[in-house]
Amino acid sequence: MKKKLKSILMLLLLIGLSVGGYYFMTSQDNPSGSQQASATYVCPMHPHIIKDHEGTCPICGMDLVKKEQKQTATTHDNHKHAAPTYVCPMHPHIVKNHEGTCPICGMDLVKKEPKQTSTKQGTKQRTKQNGEKKLLYWVAPMDANYRRDKPGKSPMGMDLVPVYDEGNSTDDNEEGLPVISIKANTAQNMGIRTAIVKQHAFNRTIRTVGSVVYNEDSLLHIHPRANGWVEKAYVKAIGDHVKKGDVLLDLYSPDIVAAQKDLIVAKKSGKLLAQNGAGSLVAAAKQRLRLLDVPNTVIEQIQRQGKAKNHVPILTSQEGVVVSMAIREGMYVTPSTEMYVVADLSTVWVLVDVFEHQYDWFNIGNKAEITVSGIPGKTWKGVVDYIYPELNKKTRTLKVRLKFTNSKQRLKPNMFADVILYSTPKTALTVPSEAIIYDETEPRIIKVTGEHRYQPIPIKIGIKSRGRVEIIQGLKVDDKVVVSGQFMLDSESNLQASFRRLSE
């Protein structure tokens, strides 16, 4: 009996040891249902490089990324509702538990949901966590052209990133450039400044160089009215100043002497034949002398004395300066001989050339200013007097004539003058000139479409003046545009547009 009892005890002891050993070994392999197996480290660029410790890839030198082993059901359930993480699309090893930017490239971190057992359940969970936003597609972080309709791995072994509908359909369309969304701190770091589009009254100025010339409307050309000889010249040099009524020369003309005698005969005949209209003969004789440019004082003197004068004075009818002289004493002259040219310098012209594209900026009557180097500090104000109808085919410029008052005659013909032409004042839609992005096809501007949202749009511009540019098409009053930092936004939008075209 004792032997049987001893055998039974030994058998129970062996069974207990076997069961205890089995549970001991099981607890060593998996100490806890909530714990996971040892982690491995893999290269993001070369997924076949796997190590069981931290290090760098022997091919590209990138830091190995920690990759957890498959978890048990208990572990998966514990992490199913874990908080999402944020990863950089360009640097996957940059992982944070909150929103932010990559410290290497500055790109916004992308929200990455924790792995789940079911694809459908995971998609629903992500949609719920993104405020019921519509899931568009899954994209590879390193290749924007690699897109799938479900989660998975990219050809480089990286997890695909979900892309949600951000509500850009109203601003971002196939015809325009994409809308750029940046955070407030990023905009501040980029130095982005904005300005309001508004109506602005301005005029454009054209700066050019002109030449002072005589006012041709005030030039007096003096010719004899009959053939004759210059008996005596009183004005003998170009540049002499003459006053209205001054005697220029004495002229002997047989035709004028004969006309004087006709007047004397008509006057004597009038005493005898007054009743037969002799008075009309006297009037006709006097009119003939006037047409021969005989002064009225000389005609009255002939009537009073009853004697003809051999030498008749030639007078000037305006004050001015002699600018041309073609006679000397004793010369024979005819009506075709230009004896003197007298110019009135109380007004002068200034001739300027403007470029073809500036023709539409001004009209006759617009204001103008000139200064000359010989009289510093003095400015003359005038007007546009005439716009010539023909362009110079060699210089492709248009001649414009300005008129200025020269009461003190300080402006001299052939002087060079610095000219400012003012265009017709107008009120137009304008923006600061630094806001314009000039392109080889058309200018663009960065428009603020919402809070921290920007979009490049094409515009048509007009004239420029004093730091502002006229907007003909593309904007309206009270629109907000970017005036600083716009080139970075434009580059980013063009880059996204290129990705969009490649994916089509």
BALUMTOR-404427 format. One line per 8 residues: number of its first residue (from 0); their letters; for each residue x negated, y negated, z of C-alpha. Coordinates in nm, 4 decimals. Layout:
NUM> a> X/Y/Z; ...
END
This chain:
0> mkkklksi> 0.0000/0.0000/0.0000; -0.2829/-0.2357/0.0856; -0.4553/-0.1585/-0.2436; -0.1397/-0.2426/-0.4450; -0.0949/-0.5687/-0.2564; -0.4564/-0.6608/-0.3192; -0.4206/-0.5898/-0.6904; -0.1096/-0.8082/-0.7154
8> lmllllig> -0.2898/-1.0995/-0.5451; -0.5854/-1.0719/-0.7814; -0.3505/-1.0700/-1.0815; -0.1689/-1.3859/-0.9580; -0.5031/-1.5568/-0.8965; -0.6195/-1.4856/-1.2534; -0.2901/-1.6153/-1.3962; -0.3178/-1.9365/-1.1889
16> lsvggyyf> -0.6750/-1.9984/-1.3012; -0.5787/-1.9532/-1.6673; -0.2879/-2.1953/-1.6481; -0.4944/-2.4537/-1.4574; -0.7736/-2.4344/-1.7117; -0.5310/-2.4876/-1.9985; -0.3827/-2.8036/-1.8466; -0.7302/-2.9329/-1.7578
24> mtsqdnps> -0.8475/-2.8986/-2.1183; -0.5294/-3.0619/-2.2483; -0.5724/-3.3590/-2.0133; -0.9327/-3.4069/-2.1307; -0.8258/-3.4234/-2.4995; -0.5380/-3.6633/-2.4332; -0.5560/-3.8186/-2.0890; -0.2334/-4.0146/-2.1320
32> gsqqasat> 0.0511/-4.0099/-2.3845; 0.0230/-4.3862/-2.4154; -0.3500/-4.3856/-2.4895; -0.4980/-4.3557/-2.8379; -0.7956/-4.1660/-2.9768; -1.1384/-4.3178/-3.0146; -1.1576/-4.6080/-3.2625; -1.3517/-4.6117/-3.5908
40> yvcpmhph> -1.5060/-4.9046/-3.7802; -1.4633/-4.9555/-4.1557; -1.5917/-5.2095/-4.4131; -1.3126/-5.4334/-4.5602; -1.4841/-5.4380/-4.9012; -1.5966/-5.0721/-4.9079; -1.3358/-4.8543/-4.7258; -1.5479/-4.5398/-4.7647
48> iikdhegt> -1.8038/-4.6847/-4.5215; -1.6783/-4.5541/-4.1822; -1.8664/-4.5522/-3.8516; -1.7730/-4.4772/-3.4909; -1.9408/-4.7908/-3.3554; -1.9632/-5.1624/-3.4387; -2.2059/-5.2766/-3.7052; -2.2428/-5.4131/-4.0583
56> cpicgmdl> -2.1818/-5.2630/-4.4007; -2.5070/-5.1382/-4.5549; -2.3817/-5.2414/-4.9013; -2.2412/-5.5936/-4.8631; -2.3517/-5.6836/-4.5101; -1.9985/-5.7698/-4.3881; -1.9036/-5.6953/-4.0264; -1.7204/-5.3647/-3.9899
64> vkkeqkqt> -1.3553/-5.3982/-3.8872; -1.2175/-5.1908/-3.6018; -0.9576/-4.9396/-3.7255; -0.7484/-4.7531/-3.4759; -0.6629/-4.3834/-3.5197; -0.3083/-4.2603/-3.5518; -0.1086/-4.3014/-3.2354; 0.1303/-4.0626/-3.0645
72> atthdnhk> 0.5005/-4.1173/-3.0654; 0.4858/-4.2642/-2.7170; 0.2130/-4.5124/-2.8185; 0.4038/-4.6117/-3.1342; 0.7165/-4.6763/-2.9347; 0.5239/-4.8920/-2.6918; 0.3757/-5.1047/-2.9747; 0.6831/-5.1119/-3.1943
80> haaptyvc> 0.7964/-5.4479/-3.0608; 0.4490/-5.5917/-3.0010; 0.3812/-5.9564/-3.0881; 0.2629/-6.0205/-3.4479; -0.0931/-6.1183/-3.5265; -0.2300/-6.3798/-3.7703; -0.5086/-6.2959/-4.0096; -0.7070/-6.4943/-4.2691
88> pmhphivk> -0.6389/-6.3778/-4.6294; -1.0009/-6.4450/-4.7283; -1.1674/-6.3182/-4.4069; -0.9654/-6.0220/-4.2656; -1.1852/-5.9924/-3.9607; -1.0529/-6.3308/-3.8391; -0.7518/-6.2203/-3.6313; -0.5585/-6.4321/-3.3802
96> nhegtcpi> -0.2386/-6.3913/-3.1818; -0.1089/-6.7379/-3.2709; -0.0775/-6.9633/-3.5772; -0.3807/-7.1625/-3.6847; -0.6463/-7.2005/-3.9505; -0.9500/-6.9940/-4.0423; -1.2673/-7.1396/-3.8838; -1.4665/-7.0362/-4.1953
104> cgmdlvkk> -1.2606/-7.1522/-4.4958; -0.9869/-7.3594/-4.3305; -0.6969/-7.1625/-4.4881; -0.3770/-7.1111/-4.2903; -0.3647/-6.7741/-4.1135; -0.1027/-6.5286/-4.2522; 0.1440/-6.3642/-4.0212; 0.0858/-5.9876/-4.0002
112> epkqtstk> 0.3464/-5.7625/-3.8384; 0.2428/-5.4572/-3.6311; 0.2647/-5.1203/-3.8067; 0.5890/-4.9276/-3.7664; 0.6940/-4.5678/-3.8295; 0.9557/-4.6464/-4.0909; 0.9025/-4.8745/-4.3935; 1.2675/-4.9742/-4.4036
120> qgtkqrtk> 1.2778/-5.0384/-4.0293; 0.9538/-5.2409/-4.0573; 1.0894/-5.4551/-4.3392; 1.4086/-5.5233/-4.1457; 1.2088/-5.6101/-3.8331; 0.9854/-5.8555/-4.0283; 1.2867/-6.0158/-4.1917; 1.4438/-6.0655/-3.8509
128> qngekkll> 1.1226/-6.2097/-3.7037; 1.0889/-6.4563/-3.9974; 1.4253/-6.6123/-3.9334; 1.6141/-6.3941/-4.1850; 1.3896/-6.5223/-4.4676; 1.4050/-6.3264/-4.7890; 1.1089/-6.0958/-4.8498; 0.9754/-6.1614/-5.2001
136> ywvapmda> 0.6885/-5.9169/-5.2385; 0.3708/-5.7786/-5.0828; 0.0382/-5.9139/-5.2066; -0.3267/-5.8211/-5.1641; -0.5178/-6.0801/-4.9517; -0.8147/-6.0750/-5.1895; -0.6240/-6.0466/-5.5208; -0.3141/-6.2633/-5.5727
144> nyrrdkpg> -0.2264/-6.0668/-5.8896; -0.1872/-5.7359/-5.7035; 0.1763/-5.7332/-5.5895; 0.4046/-5.4520/-5.4700; 0.7631/-5.4292/-5.3511; 0.6687/-5.2327/-5.0387; 0.3826/-5.2349/-4.7854; 0.0665/-5.0454/-4.8538
152> kspmgmdl> -0.3025/-5.0788/-4.9260; -0.4807/-5.2887/-5.1873; -0.7414/-5.1309/-5.4178; -1.0012/-5.2692/-5.1756; -0.8427/-5.0856/-4.8806; -0.6900/-5.3928/-4.7170; -0.3316/-5.4064/-4.5893; -0.0888/-5.5878/-4.8182
160> vpvydegn> 0.0495/-5.9155/-4.6798; 0.4242/-5.9967/-4.7002; 0.5336/-6.3129/-4.8822; 0.8671/-6.4681/-4.7829; 1.0923/-6.7207/-4.9542; 1.0065/-7.0576/-4.7958; 1.2939/-7.2427/-4.9609; 1.0816/-7.4111/-5.2257
168> stddneeg> 1.3249/-7.3464/-5.5102; 1.4421/-7.7069/-5.5219; 1.0936/-7.8550/-5.5462; 0.8759/-7.5805/-5.6942; 0.9900/-7.4795/-6.0393; 0.8357/-7.3372/-6.3517; 0.8188/-7.6781/-6.5199; 0.6411/-7.8662/-6.2433
176> lpvisika> 0.3320/-7.7992/-6.0352; 0.3752/-7.6063/-5.7098; 0.4586/-7.7794/-5.3823; 0.1793/-7.7845/-5.1246; 0.2701/-7.7425/-4.7553; 0.0102/-7.8280/-4.4921; 0.0235/-7.8771/-4.1195; 0.0111/-8.2148/-3.9498
184> ntaqnmgi> -0.3353/-8.1606/-3.8002; -0.4697/-8.0469/-4.1377; -0.3283/-8.3580/-4.3062; -0.4933/-8.5718/-4.0411; -0.8283/-8.3989/-4.0900; -0.8002/-8.4501/-4.4673; -0.7412/-8.8219/-4.4157; -0.4105/-8.8226/-4.6033
192> rtaivkqh> -0.2447/-9.1657/-4.6206; 0.0842/-9.2508/-4.7880; 0.2513/-9.5627/-4.9310; 0.6058/-9.6577/-5.0288; 0.7004/-9.7221/-5.3928; 0.8582/-10.0678/-5.4152; 0.9398/-10.3547/-5.6456; 0.6574/-10.6038/-5.6765
200> afnrtirt> 0.6381/-10.9367/-5.8599; 0.3080/-10.9793/-6.0376; 0.1489/-11.0934/-6.3604; -0.1539/-10.9779/-6.5458; -0.4590/-11.1902/-6.6186; -0.6874/-11.1683/-6.9192; -1.0406/-11.2973/-6.8811; -1.2233/-11.3861/-7.1995
208> vgsvvyne> -1.4508/-11.6460/-7.3571; -1.3393/-11.9242/-7.5909; -1.4777/-12.2109/-7.7959; -1.3623/-12.5748/-7.7773; -1.2674/-12.7232/-8.1158; -1.0951/-13.0354/-8.2443; -0.7202/-13.0544/-8.2337; -0.6576/-13.0346/-8.6073
216> dsllhihp> -0.3123/-13.1891/-8.5652; -0.4824/-13.5132/-8.4573; -0.7399/-13.5321/-8.7400; -0.6983/-13.8413/-8.9605; -0.8302/-13.8144/-9.3192; -0.8839/-14.1531/-9.4867; -0.8741/-14.1760/-9.8699; -0.8501/-14.4869/-10.0960
224> rangwvek> -0.5141/-14.5354/-10.2715; -0.6765/-14.6762/-10.5863; -1.0029/-14.6569/-10.7744; -1.2638/-14.9101/-10.6622; -1.5987/-14.9880/-10.5028; -1.7054/-15.0060/-10.1385; -1.8188/-15.3660/-10.0910; -1.9025/-15.3425/-9.7206
232> ayvkaigd> -1.8879/-15.0589/-9.4617; -1.8335/-15.1526/-9.0970; -1.8466/-14.7958/-8.9589; -2.1681/-14.6401/-9.0818; -2.2369/-14.3332/-8.8621; -2.0670/-14.0080/-8.7608; -1.9717/-14.0107/-8.3953; -1.8801/-14.3798/-8.3825
240> hvkkgdvl> -1.5762/-14.4488/-8.1709; -1.2998/-14.6518/-8.3375; -0.9755/-14.7987/-8.2085; -0.6431/-14.8171/-8.3810; -0.6454/-15.1098/-8.6300; -1.0249/-15.1361/-8.6608; -1.1625/-15.2218/-9.0101; -1.3638/-14.9362/-9.1561
248> ldlyspdi> -1.4694/-15.0979/-9.4879; -1.3870/-15.3608/-9.7507; -1.2738/-15.2208/-10.0843; -1.2677/-15.3921/-10.4256; -1.0094/-15.2415/-10.6561; -0.8889/-15.3950/-10.9857; -0.5518/-15.2218/-10.9413; -0.5005/-15.3803/-10.6000
256> vaaqkdli> -0.6023/-15.7264/-10.7343; -0.3501/-15.6910/-11.0186; -0.0769/-15.5953/-10.7698; -0.1566/-15.9084/-10.5647; -0.1192/-16.1266/-10.8763; 0.2174/-15.9653/-10.9509; 0.3334/-16.0700/-10.6042; 0.2152/-16.4295/-10.6589
264> vakksgkl> 0.3938/-16.4479/-10.9986; 0.7103/-16.3010/-10.8530; 0.7085/-16.5546/-10.5719; 0.6634/-16.8511/-10.8143; 0.9297/-16.7199/-11.0452; 1.1684/-16.6916/-10.7541; 1.1913/-17.0655/-10.7155; 1.3160/-17.1027/-11.0746
272> laqngags> 1.5169/-16.7840/-11.1113; 1.6506/-16.7267/-10.7631; 2.0005/-16.6939/-10.9047; 1.8899/-16.4096/-11.1398; 1.7452/-16.1782/-10.8692; 1.3899/-16.2888/-10.8474; 1.3963/-16.1948/-10.4776; 1.4074/-15.8282/-10.5723
280> lvaaakqr> 1.0887/-15.8763/-10.7776; 0.9051/-16.0094/-10.4720; 1.0220/-15.7147/-10.2617; 0.9076/-15.4692/-10.5306; 0.5652/-15.6343/-10.5501; 0.5220/-15.6209/-10.1729; 0.6218/-15.2571/-10.1635; 0.3656/-15.1729/-10.4262
288> lrlldvpn> 0.0889/-15.3359/-10.2162; 0.1977/-15.1363/-9.9116; 0.1782/-14.8148/-10.1132; -0.1783/-14.9125/-10.2090; -0.2577/-14.9249/-9.8333; -0.2901/-15.3062/-9.8188; -0.2293/-15.4210/-9.4585; 0.0860/-15.6300/-9.3890
296> tvieqiqr> -0.1274/-15.9136/-9.2543; -0.3084/-15.9370/-9.5896; 0.0220/-15.9299/-9.7813; 0.1599/-16.2171/-9.5708; -0.1642/-16.4092/-9.6182; -0.1392/-16.3691/-9.9997; 0.2211/-16.4936/-9.9967; 0.1297/-16.7890/-9.7804
304> qgkaknhv> -0.1851/-16.8944/-9.9692; -0.0700/-16.7943/-10.3189; -0.4156/-16.6563/-10.3969; -0.5350/-16.2982/-10.4592; -0.8164/-16.1385/-10.2498; -1.0883/-15.9444/-10.4248; -1.1876/-15.7470/-10.1125; -0.9135/-15.5603/-9.9241
312> piltsqeg> -0.9861/-15.4161/-9.5739; -0.9217/-15.0437/-9.5036; -0.7991/-14.9903/-9.1442; -0.7761/-14.6823/-8.9186; -0.4321/-14.5895/-8.7890; -0.5427/-14.4059/-8.4711; -0.8082/-14.4167/-8.2049; -1.0751/-14.1516/-8.2117
320> vvvsmair> -1.4226/-14.0502/-8.3133; -1.5577/-14.0394/-8.6670; -1.6382/-13.6750/-8.7341; -1.7004/-13.7028/-9.1097; -1.8221/-13.9818/-9.3387; -1.8744/-13.9553/-9.7151; -1.9290/-14.3165/-9.8348; -2.1954/-14.5805/-9.8403
328> egmyvtps> -2.1874/-14.9427/-9.9523; -2.1606/-14.9855/-10.3266; -2.0217/-14.6369/-10.3935; -1.7428/-14.5881/-10.6418; -1.4463/-14.4105/-10.4853; -1.1276/-14.2550/-10.6151; -0.8115/-14.1293/-10.4394; -0.9735/-13.7845/-10.4171
336> temyvvad> -1.2673/-13.9219/-10.2151; -1.2478/-13.8430/-9.8402; -1.4158/-14.1500/-9.6985; -1.3690/-14.0861/-9.3253; -1.2273/-13.8233/-9.0866; -1.1288/-13.9551/-8.7446; -1.0503/-13.7106/-8.4606; -0.8438/-13.7910/-8.1529
344> lstvwvlv> -1.0135/-13.6195/-7.8546; -0.7320/-13.6855/-7.6060; -0.6300/-13.3223/-7.6670; -0.8470/-13.0284/-7.7760; -0.7970/-12.6688/-7.8797; -0.9699/-12.3629/-7.7359; -0.9884/-12.0564/-7.9609; -1.0144/-11.7158/-7.7906
352> dvfehqyd> -1.0084/-11.3539/-7.9066; -0.8074/-11.0863/-7.7236; -0.8034/-10.7126/-7.7817; -0.5279/-10.5433/-7.9742; -0.3802/-10.3651/-7.6695; -0.3538/-10.6977/-7.4825; -0.1359/-10.8611/-7.7460; 0.1940/-10.7796/-7.5696
360> wfnignka> 0.0874/-10.9256/-7.2352; 0.1516/-11.2936/-7.3135; 0.3644/-11.5254/-7.5274; 0.3495/-11.8810/-7.6605; 0.3874/-12.1202/-7.3689; 0.2097/-11.9002/-7.1101; -0.0315/-12.0769/-6.8779; -0.4072/-12.0735/-6.9236
368> eitvsgip> -0.7143/-12.2068/-6.7410; -1.0672/-12.2809/-6.8561; -1.3966/-12.3721/-6.6942; -1.7219/-12.4755/-6.8626; -2.0709/-12.4188/-6.7322; -2.1708/-12.7788/-6.8020; -1.9099/-12.9156/-6.5581; -1.9073/-12.6820/-6.2564
376> gktwkgvv> -1.6126/-12.6967/-6.0198; -1.3773/-12.8480/-6.2761; -1.0784/-12.6491/-6.4062; -0.8542/-12.7496/-6.6962; -0.4999/-12.6200/-6.7207; -0.3297/-12.5671/-7.0547; -0.0882/-12.3453/-7.2443; -0.0888/-12.0888/-7.5216
384> dyiypeln> -0.0158/-12.3019/-7.8293; -0.0237/-12.0455/-8.1079; -0.0860/-11.6724/-8.1681; -0.2362/-11.6044/-8.5086; -0.0552/-11.3454/-8.7221; -0.3564/-11.1404/-8.8344; -0.6150/-10.9249/-8.6579; -0.9813/-10.9407/-8.7403
392> kktrtlkv> -1.0403/-10.6137/-8.9266; -1.4031/-10.5926/-8.8125; -1.3702/-10.6704/-8.4426; -1.0067/-10.5539/-8.4043; -0.9265/-10.8665/-8.2044; -0.6490/-11.1220/-8.2306; -0.7177/-11.4956/-8.2313; -0.5163/-11.7091/-7.9883
400> rlkftnsk> -0.5102/-12.0887/-7.9760; -0.4864/-12.2768/-7.6464; -0.4158/-12.6470/-7.6021; -0.5620/-12.8653/-7.3254; -0.5358/-13.2309/-7.2303; -0.8724/-13.4071/-7.2467; -0.7896/-13.7560/-7.1199; -1.1452/-13.8400/-7.0129
408> qrlkpnmf> -1.2915/-13.6620/-7.3157; -1.5231/-13.4501/-7.1026; -1.4520/-13.1431/-7.3113; -1.6656/-13.1555/-7.6233; -1.6067/-12.9553/-7.9415; -1.8210/-12.6417/-7.9755; -1.8486/-12.5967/-7.5991; -1.8127/-12.2405/-7.4671
416> advilyst> -1.5488/-12.1913/-7.1988; -1.4536/-11.9146/-6.9569; -1.0826/-11.8545/-7.0125; -0.8096/-11.6984/-6.7960; -0.4785/-11.6140/-6.9636; -0.1758/-11.5421/-6.7458; 0.0890/-11.2995/-6.8648; 0.4606/-11.3626/-6.8236
424> pktaltvp> 0.5557/-11.3021/-6.4556; 0.7705/-10.9920/-6.4083; 0.9128/-10.7747/-6.1307; 0.8387/-10.4046/-6.1685; 0.8122/-10.0780/-5.9774; 0.4523/-10.0509/-5.8538; 0.2176/-9.8324/-5.6478; -0.1380/-9.8940/-5.5242
432> seaiiyde> -0.3909/-9.8276/-5.7995; -0.5853/-9.5765/-5.5852; -0.2814/-9.3431/-5.5821; -0.3126/-9.2652/-5.9545; -0.4855/-8.9440/-6.0651; -0.6032/-8.9929/-6.4229; -0.6020/-8.6821/-6.6411; -0.7023/-8.6259/-7.0025
440> tepriikv> -0.3353/-8.5740/-7.1001; -0.1316/-8.7941/-6.8666; -0.1706/-8.9606/-6.5264; -0.0264/-8.7914/-6.2175; 0.0610/-8.8902/-5.8645; 0.1158/-8.6884/-5.5454; 0.4747/-8.7357/-5.4264; 0.5845/-8.6555/-5.0701
448> tgehryqp> 0.8858/-8.4232/-5.1113; 0.9421/-8.3488/-4.7423; 0.7726/-8.3366/-4.4062; 0.4114/-8.2368/-4.4784; 0.5129/-8.1213/-4.8293; 0.3464/-8.2627/-5.1388; 0.3878/-8.2112/-5.5141; 0.1938/-8.3551/-5.8125
456> ipikigik> 0.4258/-8.5121/-6.0711; 0.3477/-8.6730/-6.4104; 0.4155/-9.0454/-6.4507; 0.3987/-9.3184/-6.7122; 0.2170/-9.6359/-6.6152; 0.2240/-9.9919/-6.7446; 0.0078/-10.2923/-6.6717; -0.2376/-10.3202/-6.3825
464> srgrveii> -0.2904/-10.6282/-6.1715; -0.4552/-10.7078/-5.8406; -0.4816/-10.3515/-5.7129; -0.1329/-10.2360/-5.8176; -0.0065/-10.0372/-6.1173; 0.3344/-10.0612/-6.2836; 0.5338/-9.7344/-6.2885; 0.7491/-9.7002/-6.5990
472> qglkvddk> 0.8725/-9.3437/-6.5456; 0.8481/-9.0705/-6.2802; 0.9256/-9.2516/-5.9528; 1.1998/-9.4592/-5.7978; 1.2214/-9.7207/-5.5230; 1.1387/-9.6002/-5.1683; 0.9647/-9.2817/-5.2855; 0.6581/-9.1979/-5.0799
480> vvvsgqfm> 0.3259/-9.1204/-5.2518; -0.0213/-9.0200/-5.1319; -0.2933/-9.2842/-5.1662; -0.5802/-9.1015/-4.9912; -0.6720/-8.7328/-5.0043; -0.4592/-8.6743/-5.3143; -0.7363/-8.5087/-5.5153; -0.7614/-8.2120/-5.2750
488> ldsesnlq> -0.3842/-8.1659/-5.2866; -0.3853/-8.1836/-5.6654; -0.6624/-7.9238/-5.6900; -0.4768/-7.6861/-5.4577; -0.1545/-7.7243/-5.6577; -0.3371/-7.6582/-5.9866; -0.4951/-7.3475/-5.8346; -0.1575/-7.2122/-5.7242
496> asfrrlse> -0.0110/-7.2905/-6.0671; -0.2932/-7.0886/-6.2285; -0.2182/-6.7922/-6.0023; 0.1483/-6.8200/-6.0906; 0.0752/-6.8184/-6.4657; -0.1573/-6.5184/-6.4335; 0.1082/-6.3219/-6.2484; 0.3747/-6.3779/-6.5159
END
